Amino acid sequence: MAIQSTLSLALLGLFPSATAQRVDGSKYNSPTGGPPASYFAAASSIPVAVIQSAAAKASSVPSLATYPINTDKNSPKSTIHDDWVKFRRGAALSWVADMDVDCDGIDYKCAGNGDGQPQTNWGALAAYEVPFIVIPDTFLAANPDLLPGNNVAAVICHGKMYYGILGDSNGDDPELTGEASWLIARTCFPDEGLNGAKGHVAADVTYIVFTGKNAVLSSRALGKHYLTNFTTLRTRGDKLAGALASHLGLPGETARPRVTSSPVATTETKTASATEDAASPPNYEACSWADQDEGATCSSDDD
Ligand SMILES: *[C@@H]1O[C@H](CO)[C@@H](O)[C@H](O)[C@H]1NC(C)=O
């Protein structure tokens, strides 16, 4: 309990220890003892609803992008969109689907998992400890440049956004989409008793995989089995998601009328016009991009 409170305070920045969320992953490798949601949740400054609604409206379809979400004959289909893939920062693929539980890797014997494999695509991750998402094999194989593996990813569920990595692929027949690690699934839907045999059925989860330069998590924060530095994941996630949001059609970008010297303008409006440039998009990035290294600070200059 005491340890827990200390970690929460560290999250709030009250104890700005750089090592606060460097973890020994094996200590969190249990079905109900995984890392708390706060370790991989997006900062409150990220406009989650804006990203979610933009993902719902995405329309650009790359090849081999559509997959069923379950094994029913008439399963709904989910399509991966690449509208955002050319963004200079925060480039990403997105799709909306249900959420099945993947336990592949060292926790492959998780409850309900009859057909697990001891490996994941780029290691043998611990599904209880690592927030990871899954993409269909065929799409992965067709996009090696965009998806080298261990890309930072995000899911939006119940209006909350969590970061993770692209950790595994689905090679079922047919290949299914809408799948995330035990940790993500049970964090998103804590009241649904999810396990290897029981997924979240509604196709109301937004998945985002960042694809651009700087999107891949380094081996300093991620080992073969465990995510070892949650601060790195969150910092990088907030940077990428903030950059993505800055590209989308956001309040600051829609023609906010420049305030003229109308005598009826309120003080509030005048303040707004004085401090914001209506022509420049809002900037949700937590830090600058000058230093992508793990030790990047928020004070270094932009590129
Ligand atoms: C964890 O990551 C943060 C942010 O990237 C970094 O500042 C910190 O030094 C890292 N901690 C360790 C022990 O590597």
The ligand as a Gaussian input file, in Angstrom:
#p B3LYP/6-31G(d) Opt

LIG

0 1
 C       13.112000       5.425000     -17.870000
 O       12.664000       6.242000     -18.923000
 C       12.728000       7.623000     -18.658000
 C       12.062000       8.354000     -19.817000
 O       12.472000       7.871000     -21.053000
 C       14.172000       8.038000     -18.439000
 O       14.248000       9.407000     -18.140000
 C       14.748000       7.208000     -17.317000
 O       16.122000       7.494000     -17.180000
 C       14.561000       5.722000     -17.554000
 N       14.989000       4.996000     -16.369000
 C       15.939000       4.082000     -16.411000
 C       16.358000       3.521000     -15.097000
 O       16.453000       3.703000     -17.441000

